[in-house]
């Protein structure tokens, strides 16, 4: 355990249980152990979560993780945060051939409905059916279990045209 930056008093954090999106702090008081979130300033975090360098991103706030000749697609943490509580997900049809930019799915929240498009061309080979009964998974784990669909890539070079993590973070910073 290491001292927690920016915390008041005798705060400690355990790096094994902390992520940029879900920091946890342990504060020791006489006879009491309290577990509470670490509050970080925009200066410490750059104003947003750190995005994985293993993914590519679109200006429509989608992420792409290439897995061989396939691309797993979801919406970014930024997108789910802007949408708010997600209440419904319309999934695309497995087997459909799609072009880059084609609208395939919809994510509905209490605030708005957001379209999800194909970031690259390919064929839909899998959808996250678990989202039909647990759409909130996108809010809880947007870059993991909250994925939406998987494409079999028709042209893998299209992925190179997407933003890397640094480019996406710059895009967010520019507003």
Backbone as a ProteinNet text record, in pm:
[ID]
protein_1_A
[PRIMARY]
XXXXXXXXXXXXXXXXXXXXXXXXXXXXXXXXXXXXXXXXXXXXXXXXXXXXXXXXXXXXXXXXXXXXXXXXXXXXXXXXXXXXXXXXXXXXXXXXXXXXXXXXXXXXXXXXXXXXXXXXXXXXXXXXXXXXXXXXXXXXXXXXXXXXXXXXXXXXXXXXXXXXXXXXXXXXXXX
[TERTIARY]
84.8	0	89.2	41.1	118.3	34.5	98	18.6	-65.9	-188.6	-279.5	-251.8	-227.1	-206.4	-336.6	-329.1	-444.7	-545.5	-520.9	-617.3	-578.8	-674	-649.6	-622	-538	-511.8	-427.6	-447.3	-364.8	-429.8	-440.6	-502.8	-402.6	-448.2	-365.7	-445.6	-377.1	-448.7	-374	-446	-389.3	-391.3	-275.1	-273.4	-327.2	-336	-390.7	-542	-607.4	-752.5	-798.4	-708.5	-743.6	-730	-825.4	-814.8	-846.2	-816.4	-844	-993	-1075.5	-1219.9	-1279.8	-1215	-1270.6	-1163.1	-1110.7	-1010.4	-1072.2	-995.5	-1040.6	-933.3	-974.7	-879.1	-912.9	-810.5	-828.2	-780.9	-865.5	-829.2	-833	-722.3	-713.8	-746.4	-844.1	-877.9	-864.6	-844.9	-831	-949.6	-924.8	-1027.2	-1124.9	-1107.2	-1201.9	-1124.6	-1173.8	-1117.4	-1229.6	-1216.1	-1318.4	-1267.8	-1351.1	-1317.9	-1399.5	-1330.6	-1398.3	-1325.5	-1396.1	-1329.5	-1225.1	-1117.3	-1019.1	-1073.8	-1073	-1115.2	-988.2	-984.1	-868.1	-907.2	-812.9	-838.1	-818.2	-871.6	-848	-700	-623.8	-479.4	-413.8	-460	-401.6	-442.1	-566.1	-616	-616.7	-589.8	-600.1	-744.9	-835.5	-975.7	-1056.8	-994.8	-1069	-997	-1061.8	-996.9	-885.7	-791.8	-687.2	-743.7	-737.2	-789.6	-681	-718.5	-624.5	-558	-428.3	-354.4	-377.7	-445.8	-475.9	-600.9	-668	-790.9	-767.1	-858.9	-868.6	-1003.5	-1016.6	-1134.8	-1186	-1314.1	-1373.2	-1414.3	-1435.1	-1484.6	-1631.7	-1695.7	-1833	-1834.3	-1719.5	-1704.1	-1730.5	-1674.4	-1677.5	-1535	-1521.1	-1389.6	-1389.7	-1270.6	-1251.2	-1130.6	-1150.6	-1038.5	-1022.5	-909.1	-883.2	-839.8	-904.8	-877.5	-857.1	-733.8	-707	-770.7	-862.2	-931.6	-1069.4	-1089.2	-1216.2	-1195.1	-1302.4	-1298.7	-1417.8	-1390.6	-1495	-1522.1	-1649.5	-1687.5	-1780.6	-1759.8	-1847.4	-1841.4	-1910.2	-1902.3	-1806.1	-1744.7	-1642.7	-1703.5	-1618.5	-1659.3	-1716.5	-1656	-1706.1	-1850.5	-1876.3	-2009.6	-2113.5	-2082.2	-2180.6	-2205.3	-2101.5	-2115.9	-2207.7	-2192.1	-2275.9	-2420.9	-2439.7	-2575.2	-2648.2	-2577.1	-2641	-2685.2	-2782	-2826	-2885.9	-2821.3	-2866	-2976.5	-3088.4	-3205.9	-3242.4	-3185.4	-3219.1	-3108.7	-3079.3	-2982.6	-3046.8	-3047.6	-3092.7	-2968.6	-2961	-2841.9	-2857.5	-2745.3	-2751.9	-2778.9	-2803.4	-2829.5	-2699.7	-2680.5	-2564.1	-2574.6	-2461.8	-2455.9	-2465.3	-2501.8	-2516.3	-2379.9	-2366.8	-2248	-2268	-2167.7	-2182.4	-2065.6	-2094	-1992.4	-1951	-1830.3	-1784.1	-1878.1	-1920.3	-2008.8	-2156.7	-2191.1	-2331.3	-2386.7	-2503.7	-2567.8	-2616.1	-2578.2	-2609.1	-2691	-2673.1	-2733.9	-2774.1	-2849.2	-2887.9	-2875.1	-2831.4	-2819.2	-2910.6	-3011.7	-3109.9	-3086.7	-3084.9	-3068.5	-3188.6	-3186.8	-3294.5	-3289.6	-3175.9	-3158.8	-3175.1	-3125.9	-3117.3	-3102.2	-3105.3	-3075.9	-2952.9	-2855.3	-2733.5	-2719.5	-2687.2	-2662.2	-2521.5	-2507.3	-2376.2	-2353.7	-2246.2	-2219	-2100.4	-2084.1	-1969.4	-1846.9	-1746.4	-1626.8	-1542.5	-1558.7	-1489.7	-1586	-1554.8	-1639.6	-1616.8	-1722.1	-1709.5	-1843.8	-1844.3	-1966.2	-1987.1	-2108.9	-2140.8	-2137.1	-2051	-2039.9	-2085.3	-2102.6	-2144.8	-2203.8	-2303.3	-2360.1	-2362.8	-2361.1	-2363.3	-2508.9	-2563.6	-2703.5	-2733.7	-2632.7	-2652.6	-2701.7	-2677.6	-2722.4	-2874	-2939.4	-3085.1	-3154.2	-3097.2	-3157.7	-3079.1	-2959.7	-2876.5	-2803.4	-2879.6	-2820.4	-2729.3	-2751.4	-2668.7	-2523.5	-2495.2	-2357	-2269.9	-2327	-2249.3	-2204.9	-2291.5	-2252.2	-2147.6	-2163.1	-2077.2	-1938.8	-1931.1	-1803.9	-1801.3	-1797.4	-1810.1	-1697.9	-1578.4	-1464.6	-1436.4	-1528.2	-1510.9	-1637.1	-1712	-1833.8	-1944.9	-1929.4	-2030.8	-2012.6	-1929.8	-1914.2	-2049.5	-2063.7	-2193.4	-2195.3	-2094.5	-2091.4	-1948.6	-1933.3	-1804.1	-1819.5	-1724.6	-1719.7	-1605.5	-1627.8	-1517.6	-1472	-1347.5	-1297	-1289.9	-1339.1	-1322.6	-1196	-1148.4	-1024.8	-959	-868.4	-805	-730.8	-689.7	-616.8	-704.3	-836.7	-926.4	-907.2	-865.5	-843.8	-735.1	-637.1	-528.3	-577.4	-693.9	-749.9	-823.7	-837.9	-905.6	-805.7	-856.9	-771.9	-706.6	-579.9	-519.2	-561.6	-520	-563.4	-525.3	-403.5	-358.9	-440.8	-468.9	-549.6	-692.1	-749.4	-884.1	-886.9	-788.3	-782.7	-765.7	-686.1	-674.9	-808.1	-876.6	-1007.1	-1104.3	-1104.5	-1191.5	-1153.3	-1023.5	-975.7	-1014	-1016.3	-1050.3	-1199.9	-1277.3	-1421	-1499.1
-117.1	0	123.2	227.9	350.5	468	577.1	694.6	744	783.9	835.4	981.8	1015.9	1156.1	1231.5	1351.3	1437.7	1407.4	1307.4	1278.4	1352.1	1368.5	1437.2	1334.4	1367.4	1277	1159.5	1047.6	929	837.3	880.7	799.7	704	584.6	485.2	425.5	390.1	323.5	196.5	101.8	-25.6	-30.5	-21.9	-19.4	-147.1	-256.9	-380.4	-373.5	-282.1	-271.8	-140.4	-63.8	68.5	74.7	140.4	170.8	318.4	373.3	515.4	544.2	448.8	470.2	443.6	358	319.5	320.4	438.4	441.5	409.9	344	309.8	354.4	412.3	455.8	391.3	361.7	313.4	422.6	464.9	567.3	504.3	512.9	455	559.8	531.3	612	520.5	574.6	488.1	393.4	263.1	161.6	148.6	225.5	224.3	217.5	137.5	134.7	169.5	279	328.2	310.7	254.8	244.2	350	440.8	551.2	583.3	642.6	678.1	787.7	778.6	886.2	990.4	1113.9	1220.9	1275.5	1271.4	1320.4	1445.8	1536.5	1660.6	1639.1	1730.2	1723.2	1730.7	1802.7	1812.7	1675.7	1594.1	1461.5	1363.3	1372.5	1274.1	1323.7	1451.4	1507.3	1532.4	1525.7	1554.8	1436.9	1321.3	1205.6	1078.2	965.9	838.8	816.6	731.6	695.1	587.7	608.9	513.1	415.6	290.1	182.4	202.5	177.7	185.7	61.1	-40	-161.6	-144.9	-32.8	-7	104.1	114.7	229.2	294.2	421.6	498.8	578.8	615.2	698.8	831.8	929.9	1059.5	1051.7	938.3	914	844.8	838.5	784.1	634.2	563.2	417.3	367.4	246.5	184	57.5	19.5	-100.1	-174.9	-302	-386.7	-496.5	-495.8	-594.6	-725	-834.5	-969.3	-1059.3	-1063.1	-1138.4	-1068	-1139.6	-1078	-1024.5	-1005.1	-954.3	-826.5	-748.6	-624.2	-622.6	-615.9	-603.1	-454	-414	-273.2	-241.3	-124.7	-75.3	76.1	135.6	280.8	312	427.8	464.8	505.3	510.1	556.6	697.4	781	917	913.8	830.2	822.4	776.3	670.6	621.5	722.8	797.7	900.6	1013.1	1052.4	1156.8	1110.5	983.8	931.6	917.5	883.2	856.7	711.4	683.2	545.7	484.8	379.7	313.3	214.1	223	142	41.7	56.7	-33.8	-30.3	-145.9	-155.1	-233.5	-173.6	-242.6	-296.7	-427.3	-491.8	-513.5	-518.8	-546.9	-695.7	-730.4	-869.5	-941.3	-1057.7	-1140.4	-1182.6	-1178.7	-1216.7	-1100	-982.6	-866.1	-815.7	-787.8	-722.5	-572.5	-503.9	-361.3	-281.2	-156.2	-62	27	78.4	172.7	292.1	331.6	445.2	411.1	288.8	247	230.6	289.9	274.8	131.6	71.1	-69.7	-95.6	-13.5	-38.9	93.7	83.9	204	176.3	278.8	272.2	380.7	338.7	432.1	451.5	577.5	610.5	691.4	728.8	812.5	952.1	991	1124	1128.6	1024.2	1031.4	892.9	888.9	767.2	795.5	706.8	722.6	610.1	645.4	544.3	489.4	362.4	297.2	251.7	299.8	267.5	172.3	118.7	31.9	121.4	107.2	190.5	149.2	24	-31	-126.3	-163.1	-254.3	-398.5	-478.5	-620.3	-688.7	-803.4	-882	-900.2	-876.6	-897.1	-1047	-1089.7	-1232.2	-1264.5	-1161.5	-1185.4	-1057.1	-1071.7	-958.4	-995	-894.9	-916.5	-928.6	-1048.8	-1072.9	-1043.3	-1046.2	-1014.4	-872.8	-783.9	-645.4	-632.5	-731	-725.2	-727.5	-799.1	-806	-726.2	-680	-604.7	-492.4	-398.1	-287.6	-200.3	-199.9	-120	-167.1	-284	-332.7	-232.7	-161.7	-60.8	49.9	91.9	193.4	139.3	14.8	-44.2	-82.5	-127	-175.5	-150.3	-22.7	8.3	-47.5	-64.6	-111.4	-260.1	-328.8	-471.7	-547.2	-587.5	-666.1	-589.4	-457.8	-376.5	-365.1	-451.8	-449.1	-473.6	-430.4	-438.7	-544.3	-543.1	-641.7	-669	-778	-816.3	-824	-761.5	-763.5	-852.2	-928.6	-992.1	-888.6	-847.1	-736.5	-775	-687.7	-710.1	-641.9	-539.5	-468.9	-419.7	-498.4	-468	-334.6	-286.2	-159.1	-40.5	-56.3	52.4	88.4	-7.9	16.9	123.2	125.3	222.9	366.4	386.1	519	570.4	486	526.4	592.2	660.9	730	631.5	657.2	581.8	647.7	591.5	643.4	789.7	826.5	965.7	1059	1015.2	1096.3	1114.2	1008.3	1019.4	1110.9	1100.7	1187.5	1333.8	1359.9	1497.5	1544.4	1456.7	1489.8	1529	1453.5	1486.4	1619	1643.3	1766.6	1890.8	1875.5	1987.5	2018.3	1924.7	1946.1	1937.4
0	0	0	-66.7	-80.5	-35.5	7.8	48.2	-68	-39.3	-141.7	-166.1	-292.7	-327.2	-314.6	-265.9	-264.4	-155	-71.7	33.6	159.5	245.6	371.5	479.1	571.9	683.7	640.8	709.2	687.8	585.6	462.5	358.8	296.8	262.3	195.5	82.6	-23.7	-132	-167.7	-214.2	-254.9	-406.7	-471.9	-618.7	-681.6	-606.8	-661.8	-679.9	-611.5	-618.8	-678.6	-733.1	-782	-932.7	-995.8	-1137.4	-1153.1	-1268.8	-1291	-1277.5	-1318.8	-1314	-1175.6	-1096.1	-966.9	-857.7	-821.9	-716.3	-580.3	-496.2	-362	-263.9	-152	-50.8	82.4	160.1	295.7	388.6	478.9	575.6	713.5	786.6	920	1025.4	1107.6	1223.5	1345.1	1463.4	1580.7	1594.6	1577.1	1593.7	1478.3	1370	1258.8	1127.5	1034.3	900.1	804.2	732.4	641.1	498.7	414.4	272	200.7	128.2	60.2	-68.9	-166.1	-291.6	-272.6	-349.8	-355.5	-451.3	-413.4	-503.2	-567.4	-699	-771.5	-847.7	-856.1	-928.1	-1077.6	-1159.2	-1303	-1334.7	-1252.3	-1272.8	-1260.7	-1165.6	-1145.7	-1254	-1304.4	-1400	-1543.6	-1563.4	-1697.9	-1735.8	-1638.3	-1662.3	-1711	-1733.4	-1781.1	-1741.1	-1767.3	-1738.6	-1839.7	-1808.3	-1902.9	-1995.4	-2126	-2221.9	-2263.5	-2282	-2312.4	-2448.2	-2452.2	-2577.7	-2663	-2609.4	-2684.9	-2770.3	-2757.6	-2830.7	-2932.2	-3027.9	-3118.2	-3090	-3127.4	-3091.1	-3209.7	-3204.1	-3308.5	-3247	-3331.3	-3284.1	-3244.4	-3271.9	-3227.6	-3091.3	-3026.6	-2891.1	-2883.6	-2978.5	-2978.1	-2964.7	-2910.5	-2903	-2987.2	-3032.2	-3112.8	-3056.4	-3026.8	-2983.8	-3087.6	-3157.5	-3261.6	-3195.2	-3239	-3188.5	-3309.3	-3362.5	-3484.8	-3603.1	-3673.6	-3788.7	-3749.6	-3619.6	-3567.8	-3488.3	-3477	-3399.6	-3304.5	-3175.1	-3072.8	-3056	-3051.1	-3053	-2935.9	-2876.3	-2771	-2768.3	-2672.3	-2657	-2543.1	-2550.5	-2451.9	-2318.4	-2218.3	-2086.7	-2096	-2178.8	-2198	-2250.4	-2350.7	-2410.1	-2308.9	-2234	-2137.8	-2027.4	-1991.3	-1889.1	-1937.9	-2063.4	-2122	-2136.9	-2172	-2188.8	-2055.3	-1950.7	-1822	-1813.5	-1729.4	-1705.5	-1831.8	-1881.8	-2003.5	-1967.7	-2041.5	-2009.1	-2118.7	-2238.6	-2348.7	-2453.2	-2511.6	-2621	-2735.4	-2853.2	-2974.1	-3042.6	-3056	-3112	-3262.2	-3335.2	-3479.3	-3504.2	-3628.7	-3667.6	-3699.8	-3641	-3672.8	-3818.6	-3889.8	-4030.4	-4126	-4077.1	-4164.2	-4210.4	-4339.2	-4393.5	-4379.4	-4323.5	-4294.6	-4350.1	-4380.4	-4426.4	-4310.6	-4316.2	-4213.7	-4210.9	-4091.2	-4074.4	-4073.5	-4108.9	-4113.3	-3971	-3945.9	-3814.9	-3797.4	-3683.8	-3661	-3536.6	-3436.1	-3305.9	-3244.3	-3135.6	-3061.8	-2913.4	-2841.5	-2696.1	-2641	-2564.4	-2511.3	-2361.8	-2321.6	-2180.2	-2134.1	-2008.1	-1955.4	-2016.3	-2075.4	-2134.1	-2285.1	-2354.4	-2500.6	-2560.9	-2694	-2768.1	-2852.1	-2844.5	-2923.2	-3023.6	-3147.4	-3250.3	-3235.2	-3266.5	-3268.6	-3411.5	-3471.7	-3612	-3622.4	-3741.1	-3767.8	-3785.2	-3700	-3715.6	-3836.2	-3878.6	-3995.6	-4065.9	-4189.6	-4266.2	-4222.7	-4236.4	-4203.5	-4194.7	-4128.9	-4109	-3959.7	-3912.5	-3771.6	-3743.7	-3651.8	-3620.1	-3477.7	-3396.2	-3258	-3201.2	-3116.4	-3042.9	-2894.7	-2810.4	-2665.8	-2620.1	-2628.7	-2594.4	-2447.9	-2362.9	-2222.1	-2199.6	-2295.9	-2283.1	-2294	-2356.5	-2369.5	-2233.1	-2138.3	-2004.6	-1900.7	-1936.8	-1841.8	-1914.6	-1970.6	-2047	-1961.6	-1830.1	-1739.1	-1735.9	-1792.1	-1800.2	-1874.5	-1971	-2043.8	-1949.3	-1857.8	-1759.2	-1662.9	-1621.9	-1520	-1572.6	-1699	-1754.7	-1905.8	-1947.6	-2090.4	-2177.6	-2122.1	-2202.2	-2182	-2116.4	-2090.3	-2125	-2021.4	-2040.5	-2112.1	-2127.6	-2194.3	-2345.1	-2404.7	-2550.9	-2617.2	-2743.6	-2810.7	-2921.7	-3009.5	-3117.3	-3160	-3237.3	-3293.7	-3444.7	-3514.1	-3660.7	-3707.2	-3812.5	-3882.8	-3985.2	-3976.1	-4058.9	-4206.4	-4293	-4436.6	-4486.6	-4415.7	-4451.3	-4322	-4270.1	-4140.6	-4142.1	-4258.1	-4264.3	-4224.2	-4228.1	-4186.9	-4040	-3959.6	-3816.8	-3797.6	-3887.5	-3877	-3890.1	-3950.2	-3966.4	-3843	-3741.2	-3617.2	-3523.2	-3422.6	-3325.1	-3229.4	-3194.5	-3085.3	-2954.2	-2841.1	-2711	-2691.9	-2726.3	-2710	-2798.5	-2921.4	-3012.2	-2960.7	-2903.8	-2849.8	-2728.3	-2641.7	-2524.9	-2566	-2671.7	-2723.4	-2777.3	-2851.4	-2906.1	-2794.1	-2685.5	-2572.2	-2508.6	-2495	-2431.6	-2513.4	-2644.8	-2732.3	-2728.5	-2675.8	-2656.1	-2778.7
[MASK]
+++++++++++++++++++++++++++++++++++++++++++++++++++++++++++++++++++++++++++++++++++++++++++++++++++++++++++++++++++++++++++++++++++++++++++++++++++++++++++++++++++++++++++++++

